[in-house]
Amino acid sequence: MLIRRDIFAAHPPRGDYFLSPTGLTWGVRRTNDHGSVMSISAGEGNKKTALATLLSLAEGAQADAWETAGTGAFRLIKRYRSSP
């Protein structure tokens, strides 16, 4: 039997996408150089729609998809980046 363990990180790697709550809505952001982030979409009221956008963008860029998991933590949702 295979046990799947969640993968957590303090910061998603450069170029990865992550889903974050923005009050009552959801936003998709992408990490840039030097720890900064770029907002890709914001104000989506439906989490499933925001998640679909996140996964589509991450797959197209061959980057990983993350979601916020509390203050200063991110949980890997789906890995699209090829292993080294």
C-alpha positions in Angstrom: 0.0 0.0 0.0 1.3 3.4 -1.0 0.8 6.3 1.5 0.7 9.7 -0.1 2.2 12.5 1.9 1.5 16.2 1.4 4.5 18.3 0.4 4.8 21.7 2.1 7.2 24.6 1.5 7.7 28.0 2.9 7.8 29.5 -0.6 6.9 27.9 -4.0 9.9 27.7 -6.3 10.4 30.4 -8.9 8.0 30.2 -11.8 5.4 28.1 -9.9 1.7 29.1 -9.6 -0.3 29.2 -6.3 -3.9 29.7 -5.3 -4.5 32.2 -2.5 -7.6 33.5 -0.7 -8.1 37.2 -1.2 -10.9 37.9 1.4 -14.1 36.4 0.0 -12.5 35.5 -3.3 -9.6 33.6 -4.8 -6.6 34.7 -6.7 -3.9 32.9 -8.8 -0.4 34.2 -8.5 3.0 33.2 -10.0 6.3 33.5 -8.2 9.1 35.6 -9.8 12.7 36.2 -9.1 13.9 37.4 -5.7 10.8 36.1 -3.9 8.3 38.5 -5.5 4.9 37.4 -7.0 2.8 38.4 -9.9 -1.0 38.4 -9.7 -2.4 36.4 -12.7 -6.1 36.6 -11.7 -8.0 38.0 -8.7 -11.5 38.2 -7.5 -12.8 34.8 -8.5 -15.7 34.0 -6.2 -15.7 30.2 -7.0 -12.7 28.2 -5.7 -13.3 25.4 -8.2 -13.0 27.9 -11.1 -9.9 29.5 -9.6 -8.4 26.0 -9.1 -9.1 25.0 -12.7 -7.3 28.2 -13.9 -4.4 27.4 -11.6 -4.0 23.9 -12.9 -4.3 24.9 -16.5 -1.7 27.6 -16.2 0.7 25.4 -14.3 0.3 22.5 -16.8 0.9 24.9 -19.8 4.1 26.3 -18.2 5.3 22.9 -16.9 5.4 24.4 -13.4 4.0 23.1 -10.2 0.6 24.2 -8.6 0.4 25.1 -4.9 -2.1 26.5 -2.5 -1.7 28.5 0.7 -1.8 26.3 3.8 -1.8 28.8 6.6 0.6 31.7 7.3 3.9 31.3 5.5 3.2 27.7 4.2 2.2 26.3 0.9 1.0 22.8 0.0 1.7 21.2 -3.4 -1.5 20.4 -5.3 -0.1 19.0 -8.6 3.4 18.5 -9.9 3.9 19.3 -13.6 7.6 20.1 -13.5 9.7 17.3 -14.8 12.1 15.7 -12.3 15.8 16.5 -12.7 
